Structure formats: structure tokens, C-alpha cells
Amino acid sequence: MITIKNHKQLEMFDPWAHLSPKRRQMLEQGWPGLFQKEILGELPVEKLMPFFCSNNGRPSKELSAVLGVLVLQQTMDLTDEEAVQSLAFDIRWHYAMNITEESDFAKYMCPKTLWHMRSIVAENHLESELFKTATGKLIKRFEVDTDKQRLDSVHIRSNMKRLGRIAIFVTGINKFIKNLKRQYKSLFESLDPDLVERYMPEKALQCFGAIRPSESRKTLKTVSQDLLNLVQEFKDNADVTGMHSYKLLDRILDEHCNLTASEEGARIDIKPPKEISSDSLQNPSDPDATYSGHKGQGYQVQIMETYSDAEEEKKEKDLRLITHVKVEQAHESDAHALIPAIKDTRERDVGPKEVLVDAAYGGDDNVQKTEKESVEVVAPAMGGAHKNDKLHLSDFELSDKGTITACPMGHAPIETKKKKRFVAAFDFIHCKGCPNEAVCPAKRGKKRYYVRYGAKEMRLAKRRTYEKTEAFLDRYRWRAGVEATMSEFDRRTGVKQLRVRGLKAVRYSATLKALGLNILRAAAAWAKEKAGKDASNQSKRGLILLFLIVKELFGSFFQKVILIFTGPRQIMVI
């Protein structure tokens, strides 16, 4: 049965009146007060309701508290056991989730229940709903300006070991043999005993890890042949080919080996390392993890956050919140992340008008697409550095229409045309013998020197010219702030080294950790706001007290004075 508490309903009696004033103030001004007052009532509990019966079975845990536990576990980077302990005994968690009763039903959740609830959320991608709902509430509550945002990615790792090629082969074979023994014991007994002895024991895996570099090529040839024999032995068995571990063997064989037919059967050759794709299997324990040439094995998270470039803006109003989070495999390019990020935020009415990104996001295609959406992308153009000291189109003076008005030496073209491409013609007198002739893009023709370029080259040239100005440098310097966010993201939530494996679990953890960072940042603004109100109230109470003291001490004196000058009928009562 479904159990839901309406946290927006007011209490007749204050359930937290037993707390001392100082402890109550600490809870009110900290993240527990923010969570209870602003987030708890907005959690999308209706998304969990379809997974429970409304009129049959045991009562479920209170669903708002369940979602609260899932969010706080990732925010505080806790294990399941630590989360259960915090729910049972931590008064901050009780206050945040408004748990006012002392029963086990309210304050205890067994690890299995926690695991089950987490599985429901991760399998159905509900962590995205949690992030969007809670973040949207925080943006409205604190009136965060979302017109200016910045986007970047951070590399993260799941709970997997880094394996070399030999270890990938051996671990895949070991995993298949164990699963075969568990599911089809008769087929397992038909395997070559030497093969089983070589790969199944745990000590065997350690032995493969102690191979000398000089023997690695020979060992790789042996294990690849063993893997091929297993794949071919069971390729006609539909039950075995449907096993997850068999599919991994087939994937390893396809990604790392080349097969050629011969009279003696299939011949196997190991692919050179350069031919291995970046989306190849990195560890059989986490088939979704891929490889980044810059950062290694794992995943990456795209993060877009708000920012303010007002130097004198008050700190309490400069609240930066993450508006978009997306987990991707490590091999995916940043160039494909900008448009989905803008689309996602615009669907929730928190989209930017200006985005700061690095060169990987700021390709010409992305800039053109975002301009149609009235979004300005501030980013350096790719390949801006001059190679071999050659001049580029950006060294020429360009008009607003994209035509060349002067060369680097200051000479204007004789003629400019635009058909499919731009053409600028320069006089022989100016170009022949010019000191820049060898490195200039102007090419000699029959009558003149010509510079030919397309619309894309013209746009890139304008961008590179703008990059050299103080105005661009002043705007773009704010992009560096996103690096501090990535550091804080890891330092406060532990996102770079997760306890889970697989894309679904990694996406769940990283998304809720991003929400947790938003909550912790908003809590700082919440504390300043509450502290300011308390100081104002304290000042008002002081003035009232002073007035009462003055009235008590001097009230009768003022009445006598007024009586002397105005008469008994005009006494002013103070």
C-alpha cells in the first residue's frame, strides 16, 4: 500500500518544540531547514506511485522520506549502511524529512529496501525528474538569473579495476566459465579440464597479472586462441549464446582480433593497439565504460551552471546552480553536448541567452544552430593558433559583410566578389615581392593575386579576430569558474570515484550528486538570508525594549510637563 505524508499541511502543535533554541536555529538555518521548507513538499512522489498498490499489501515506506534518503545519501556520499544509520539516528535527517514520530516504520529502513527503492529510480530514469523538480524550485525560490551559463565536462570512474588487454581476455573467459557452471553444469563438465584449471581459479587470474612484458605478446596470442575456441564451441547453442557473459566474449573477440578463414579453420590475429576503438570493452565488470584518449577509462558528466559576471554584485545574490547534468560514455565528444544542454534547459524555462564553453563545444555548426535559438556562444574557435608562421584570413581586415577591406600590409583589394565563395583580388605591384608573399593565403593568378574563402572560413576569421580583443578576454575569463565547480562537485560529493558500475547506476549517482551540490550551495544562501532576518528581528526587539524602558522611567514626568503647559483636558498619554 502507498504511504504518503502531506508535508505542506500545517501542524496544530509544533513537533520540534522540544529542541533548545540554539539547536533549533542551527537546523532552521542549515540545509535541513532548506530541505524541509523548500524541497520536501516538491519531491515527485507521484512518479513512484505506479510501482506500489494503492489498496493492497503492506504499507510502503513514506515515499517523500524515501526520495529524501536517496538524495541525501548521494549528497553526503554515504554507503547503504551509513545511510540507514543516518536515517535512524541523525536528527538533521529527521528534521529535513519532517519525521516527527519515533517508530521504526518512520525512522528505519533496511538496506534491502534502500537497494530496492534505488533500483526503481535508476531503472526508470526518475533521478532526472528529481533533479529537474528540486532545481527548478531552488531557482524560483532564490530568483537565480539563468541568462548567463557555462558548460564543461568532468571525467568520472565507476567501481572497476583498470585492465590491460590480457586481463580483459582472461577476466572475460573467467566470467563465462563461472556462469556456465552455474547455469549449465553439464556443458561446463564438457569443457577441457586444462582450460578450466587455467582460467577459473582466482590464483590463475593473479598469475596472468604477473607476466613479463617480453612474454605478453605470446600470452595474448594464447588467451585469444582460447577465447576463440570457446566462442566457436558454443556458437550453435542458443541458450549459451543468450548469456550475457558469452556476448562479452564475442564482443572482445570482435574488438581485439581479426579472423581469417583457412584450411585448418579460423585463424586469429591480434589487432594493433591503434586499431582498437575507444568505445571497446574496458572491463567485463562494467560493459558500458569506454575510453577517453585524454582522461582514460570511465564516463564523463556534462555540467552546465549559472554564473554572474557582475564584479560588485552582493555575494548572497550570487548563487550558482547546476541547471543541466548528463552522464555520457567517456569516448563521446563534447561537440555533441551543447545543443542537447540548451534544449533541455529551455524545456524547463531555465535556458541561457549566453553560454561560455571551450573550443571543443564552440564549433561553427554549434554556433550557427544556437544563433537560430537566440543563444550566444562565447568560445574560442578551434585551430586558432598559427602554424608554421603562416598568415590566415583572420589577419586580414574584414567588413561586416565578410569581404576583405585590407591585407595585413594595409593594401586594399582591387576587386571583391561573392558567388558561392568570396574572392578578393590584389594588385601585382603590392603582392609581388611582398615580405609576406611566401606565407600569405593570396595565390598568384594570371593577372592578380587572389584570396578565395567560404562563408564558414569568413565566420571563423571574424571570431579569431574578436578573440584578440579585450572585450572577448573580459567575457571569456568567467568560463574558468566552472573548473572550481568540478572540483567542488568531487570534493563534496565524491563523484569522480563512484561505488557503482554500469551506465544506469552511474547516471543515477552523478545526477543526484549534482542535485546535492545545488542543495548545499543553496543552503549557504539560505543561512545568510535567515541570519539577516534574525539580526533584523533582534534589532527591532531591542528598539521596542528600549521604548518600553523609556516609557516606564520617564512617562509620568512627560505627563506632568504636558499638564502644566496645556491644561488638564489636553493631557497626552504616552
Protein Blocks (a to p, Z undefined) as FASTA:
>chain_A
ZZdddfkbccfbdfklmpcfklmmmmmmmmklmmmmmmmmmpcfklmmmmpcfkgcjddd
dfklmmmmmmmmmmnopafklmmmmmmmmmklmmmnopabfcfklmgccfklmmmmmmmm
mmnopmmmmmmmmmmmmmmmnopafkbccddddddddddddddfklmmmmmmmmmmmmmm
mmmmmlmmmpcfklmmmmmpmklmmmmmmccfklmmmmmmmmmmmmmmmmmmmmmmmklm
mpmklmmmmmmmmmmpccdddfkbccdddddfklpcfkbcfbfklmmbccdfknogcddd
dddddddfbfklcfklmcccdfbdcdddfkbcfklmmmmmmmmmmmnopacfbdcddfkl
mgfklmmmmmmnopacddddehkacghhiacfklpccdfkopafbdfkopacfbdcdfkb
ccddddfklmnopaklmmpcbdcdfkbccddddfklmmmmmmmmmmmpmklmmmmmmmmm
mmmmmmmmmmmnopmpccbecjklmmmmmmmmmmmmmmmmmmmmmmmmmmmmmmmmmmmm
mmmmmmmmmmmmmmmmmmmmmmmmnojklcccZZ
